[in-house]
């Protein structure tokens, strides 16, 4: 039985439409250059307000991916 080893990277995703879109965008963009993503964790959520309205959402993610031999 082999041990699974993961590495963690931290990224920030943004979206004008919502938190879920910010998460999906961050994962999809990271997956272009990082192989074998296995999980993510949202560690921070914030946004930007302009004239009393939400201008964009911002999420910080920890993304775990499998390390190969």
DOKOLKE-759253 format. One record per residue: residue in three letters; x, y, z of N, C-alpha, C in turn. Coordinates in Angstrom, 1 decimal, decimal comma, m for minus. Each point is the difference from the previous one (the first is absolute). Layout:
N
residuo=ala	nu=X	nv=Y	nw=Z	cau=X	cav=Y	caw=Z	cu=X	cv=Y	cw=Z .
...
//
This chain:
69
residuo=unk	nu=0,9	nv=m1,2	nw=0,0	cau=m0,9	cav=1,2	caw=0,0	cu=0,9	cv=1,2	cw=0,0 .
residuo=unk	nu=m0,2	nv=0,9	nw=m0,9	cau=0,8	cav=1,2	caw=m0,1	cu=m0,7	cv=1,2	cw=0,8 .
residuo=unk	nu=0,8	nv=0,9	nw=0,5	cau=m0,5	cav=1,2	caw=0,6	cu=m0,3	cv=1,0	cw=m1,0 .
residuo=unk	nu=m1,0	nv=0,8	nw=0,2	cau=m0,4	cav=1,1	caw=m0,9	cu=0,7	cv=1,3	cw=0,6 .
residuo=unk	nu=0,7	nv=0,7	nw=m0,9	cau=0,6	cav=1,2	caw=0,4	cu=m0,6	cv=1,2	cw=m0,8 .
residuo=unk	nu=m0,4	nv=1,0	nw=0,7	cau=m0,6	cav=1,2	caw=m0,7	cu=0,8	cv=1,2	cw=0,3 .
residuo=unk	nu=0,0	nv=0,9	nw=m1,0	cau=0,6	cav=1,3	caw=0,2	cu=m1,2	cv=1,0	cw=0,0 .
residuo=unk	nu=0,2	nv=1,1	nw=0,7	cau=m1,1	cav=1,0	caw=0,0	cu=0,5	cv=1,4	cw=m0,6 .
residuo=unk	nu=m0,8	nv=0,6	nw=m0,8	cau=0,3	cav=1,3	caw=m0,5	cu=m1,2	cv=0,9	cw=0,3 .
residuo=unk	nu=0,2	nv=1,3	nw=0,1	cau=m1,0	cav=0,9	caw=0,4	cu=m0,2	cv=1,0	cw=m1,2 .
residuo=unk	nu=m1,3	nv=0,1	nw=m0,4	cau=m0,3	cav=0,9	caw=m1,1	cu=m1,2	cv=0,9	cw=0,5 .
residuo=unk	nu=m0,2	nv=1,1	nw=m0,7	cau=m1,2	cav=0,9	caw=0,2	cu=m0,8	cv=0,1	cw=m1,3 .
residuo=unk	nu=m1,3	nv=m0,3	nw=0,1	cau=m0,8	cav=0,2	caw=m1,1	cu=m1,0	cv=1,1	cw=0,2 .
residuo=unk	nu=m0,4	nv=0,7	nw=m1,1	cau=m0,9	cav=1,1	caw=0,0	cu=m1,1	cv=m0,2	cw=m1,0 .
residuo=unk	nu=m1,1	nv=0,7	nw=0,3	cau=m1,2	cav=m0,1	caw=m0,9	cu=m0,9	cv=1,2	cw=0,3 .
residuo=unk	nu=m0,6	nv=0,5	nw=m1,1	cau=m1,0	cav=1,1	caw=0,2	cu=m1,4	cv=m0,6	cw=0,3 .
residuo=unk	nu=m0,1	nv=m1,3	nw=m0,2	cau=m1,4	cav=m0,6	caw=0,1	cu=m0,2	cv=m0,8	cw=1,3 .
residuo=unk	nu=1,0	nv=m0,5	nw=0,6	cau=m0,2	cav=m0,8	caw=1,2	cu=1,2	cv=m0,8	cw=0,5 .
residuo=unk	nu=m0,2	nv=m0,4	nw=1,2	cau=1,1	cav=m0,8	caw=0,7	cu=0,2	cv=m1,3	cw=m0,7 .
residuo=unk	nu=m1,0	nv=m0,7	nw=m0,4	cau=0,2	cav=m1,3	caw=m0,7	cu=0,7	cv=0,2	cw=m1,3 .
residuo=unk	nu=m0,3	nv=1,0	nw=m0,8	cau=0,8	cav=0,3	caw=m1,2	cu=1,4	cv=0,3	cw=0,3 .
residuo=unk	nu=0,3	nv=0,7	nw=1,1	cau=1,4	cav=0,3	caw=0,3	cu=0,7	cv=m1,3	cw=0,4 .
residuo=unk	nu=m0,6	nv=m0,9	nw=0,7	cau=0,6	cav=m1,3	caw=0,3	cu=0,2	cv=m0,8	cw=m1,3 .
residuo=unk	nu=m1,0	nv=m0,1	nw=m0,8	cau=0,1	cav=m0,8	caw=m1,2	cu=1,1	cv=0,5	cw=m0,9 .
residuo=unk	nu=0,1	nv=1,4	nw=m0,2	cau=1,0	cav=0,6	caw=m0,8	cu=1,4	cv=m0,3	cw=0,5 .
residuo=unk	nu=0,2	nv=0,1	nw=1,3	cau=1,3	cav=m0,3	caw=0,6	cu=0,4	cv=m1,4	cw=m0,2 .
residuo=unk	nu=m0,9	nv=m1,0	nw=0,2	cau=0,3	cav=m1,4	caw=m0,2	cu=0,3	cv=m0,3	cw=m1,5 .
residuo=unk	nu=m0,8	nv=0,5	nw=m0,9	cau=0,2	cav=m0,3	caw=m1,4	cu=1,3	cv=0,6	cw=m0,5 .
residuo=unk	nu=0,3	nv=1,2	nw=0,4	cau=1,2	cav=0,7	caw=m0,4	cu=1,2	cv=m0,7	cw=0,6 .
residuo=unk	nu=0,0	nv=m0,4	nw=1,2	cau=1,1	cav=m0,7	caw=0,6	cu=0,2	cv=m1,4	cw=m0,6 .
residuo=unk	nu=m1,1	nv=m0,7	nw=m0,4	cau=0,1	cav=m1,3	caw=m0,7	cu=0,7	cv=0,1	cw=m1,3 .
residuo=unk	nu=0,1	nv=1,1	nw=m0,6	cau=0,8	cav=0,1	caw=m1,3	cu=1,4	cv=m0,3	cw=0,2 .
residuo=unk	nu=0,6	nv=0,3	nw=1,2	cau=1,4	cav=m0,2	caw=0,2	cu=0,4	cv=m0,9	cw=1,1 .
residuo=unk	nu=m1,0	nv=m0,5	nw=0,8	cau=0,2	cav=m0,9	caw=1,1	cu=m0,8	cv=m1,3	cw=m0,2 .
residuo=unk	nu=0,7	nv=m1,1	nw=0,0	cau=m0,7	cav=m1,3	caw=m0,3	cu=m0,4	cv=m0,6	cw=1,3 .
residuo=unk	nu=m1,0	nv=m0,9	nw=m0,1	cau=m0,6	cav=m0,8	caw=1,1	cu=m0,4	cv=0,8	cw=1,2 .
residuo=unk	nu=m0,8	nv=1,0	nw=m0,3	cau=m0,6	cav=0,7	caw=1,2	cu=m1,0	cv=m0,9	cw=0,6 .
residuo=unk	nu=0,1	nv=m0,1	nw=1,3	cau=m0,9	cav=m0,9	caw=0,7	cu=m1,0	cv=0,6	cw=0,9 .
residuo=unk	nu=0,2	nv=1,2	nw=0,5	cau=m0,9	cav=0,7	caw=0,9	cu=0,3	cv=1,5	cw=0,1 .
residuo=unk	nu=m0,9	nv=0,7	nw=0,6	cau=0,2	cav=1,4	caw=0,2	cu=m0,7	cv=0,4	cw=1,4 .
residuo=unk	nu=0,5	nv=1,1	nw=0,5	cau=m0,6	cav=0,5	caw=1,3	cu=0,0	cv=1,6	cw=m0,2 .
residuo=unk	nu=m1,2	nv=0,5	nw=0,3	cau=m0,1	cav=1,5	caw=0,0	cu=0,4	cv=0,5	cw=1,3 .
residuo=unk	nu=1,1	nv=0,8	nw=0,0	cau=0,5	cav=0,5	caw=1,3	cu=m0,4	cv=1,4	cw=0,3 .
residuo=unk	nu=m0,4	nv=0,8	nw=m1,0	cau=m0,4	cav=1,4	caw=0,2	cu=m1,0	cv=0,4	cw=m1,1 .
residuo=unk	nu=m1,0	nv=0,8	nw=0,4	cau=m0,9	cav=0,5	caw=m0,9	cu=m0,2	cv=1,5	cw=0,2 .
residuo=unk	nu=0,1	nv=0,8	nw=m1,0	cau=m0,1	cav=1,5	caw=0,2	cu=m0,5	cv=0,5	cw=m1,4 .
residuo=unk	nu=m0,3	nv=1,3	nw=0,0	cau=m0,5	cav=0,7	caw=m1,2	cu=0,3	cv=1,4	cw=0,0 .
residuo=unk	nu=m0,3	nv=0,6	nw=m1,1	cau=0,2	cav=1,4	caw=m0,2	cu=m1,3	cv=0,7	cw=m0,3 .
residuo=unk	nu=m0,3	nv=1,1	nw=0,7	cau=m1,3	cav=0,7	caw=m0,1	cu=0,3	cv=1,4	cw=m0,6 .
residuo=unk	nu=m0,9	nv=0,3	nw=m1,0	cau=0,1	cav=1,3	caw=m0,7	cu=m1,4	cv=0,6	cw=0,0 .
residuo=unk	nu=m0,1	nv=1,2	nw=0,5	cau=m1,3	cav=0,7	caw=0,0	cu=m1,1	cv=m0,9	cw=0,7 .
residuo=unk	nu=0,3	nv=m0,6	nw=1,1	cau=m0,9	cav=m0,8	caw=0,7	cu=m0,4	cv=m1,3	cw=m0,6 .
residuo=unk	nu=0,7	nv=m0,5	nw=m1,1	cau=m0,4	cav=m1,2	caw=m0,6	cu=1,3	cv=m0,9	cw=m0,1 .
residuo=unk	nu=m0,2	nv=m1,3	nw=0,0	cau=1,2	cav=m0,9	caw=m0,2	cu=0,5	cv=0,1	cw=m1,4 .
residuo=unk	nu=1,3	nv=0,4	nw=m0,1	cau=0,7	cav=0,1	caw=m1,3	cu=0,6	cv=m1,3	cw=m0,4 .
residuo=unk	nu=0,6	nv=m0,7	nw=1,0	cau=0,5	cav=m1,4	caw=m0,3	cu=0,2	cv=m0,8	cw=1,3 .
residuo=unk	nu=0,1	nv=m1,3	nw=m0,2	cau=0,2	cav=m0,9	caw=1,1	cu=1,5	cv=m0,5	cw=m0,1 .
residuo=unk	nu=0,6	nv=m0,3	nw=1,1	cau=1,4	cav=m0,5	caw=0,0	cu=0,1	cv=m1,1	cw=1,0 .
residuo=unk	nu=0,5	nv=m1,2	nw=m0,4	cau=0,2	cav=m1,1	caw=0,9	cu=1,4	cv=m0,5	cw=m0,1 .
residuo=unk	nu=0,5	nv=m0,4	nw=1,2	cau=1,4	cav=m0,6	caw=0,1	cu=m0,2	cv=m1,5	cw=0,2 .
residuo=unk	nu=0,7	nv=m0,7	nw=m0,8	cau=m0,2	cav=m1,5	caw=0,0	cu=1,4	cv=m0,6	cw=0,3 .
residuo=unk	nu=0,0	nv=m1,1	nw=0,8	cau=1,1	cav=m0,9	caw=0,1	cu=m0,4	cv=m1,2	cw=m0,9 .
residuo=unk	nu=0,9	nv=m0,3	nw=m1,0	cau=m0,3	cav=m1,1	caw=m0,9	cu=1,0	cv=m1,1	cw=0,2 .
residuo=unk	nu=m0,4	nv=m1,2	nw=0,2	cau=0,8	cav=m1,2	caw=0,2	cu=0,1	cv=m0,8	cw=m1,3 .
residuo=unk	nu=1,3	nv=m0,4	nw=m0,3	cau=0,2	cav=m0,8	caw=m1,2	cu=1,0	cv=m1,1	cw=0,4 .
residuo=unk	nu=m0,2	nv=m1,2	nw=m0,7	cau=0,8	cav=m1,2	caw=0,3	cu=1,4	cv=0,2	cw=m0,6 .
residuo=unk	nu=1,0	nv=m0,4	nw=0,8	cau=1,4	cav=0,0	caw=m0,4	cu=0,4	cv=m1,4	cw=m0,4 .
residuo=unk	nu=0,5	nv=0,0	nw=m1,3	cau=0,4	cav=m1,3	caw=m0,5	cu=1,5	cv=m0,3	cw=0,2 .
residuo=unk	nu=0,3	nv=m1,2	nw=0,0	cau=1,5	cav=m0,4	caw=0,1	cu=0,7	cv=0,4	cw=m1,3 .
//
